[in-house]
């Protein structure tokens, strides 16, 4: 039997999807650990939260 993309694509897609999910969790973890740094900088905190939300949403799509 020869190479079949349909047989290998789901395994590759699943592996890649898990990598994106891991990266999204890292961004959320990183934001959680910056709470003290961002506590007194409302505008920076807002930018970091928006950026993190955007990245995690994009990575999980």
C-alpha positions, 0 to 999 in steps of 0.5 A: 500500500502506498503513501496515503495523506488521508491516513497520516493527516489526522495524526499530524493535525492532532499533534499540531493541535496539542502543540497550539493548546500547550502554547495557549496554556503557556500564555495564560500561565505567563499572564497569571504570573505577571499579576504583581508586575501589572497590578499598578499599571492599568493600561499595560495590564489591559494591553497584556490581557487583550493580547493574551486573550487574542493569542489564546483564541487564535491558537485554539481555533 
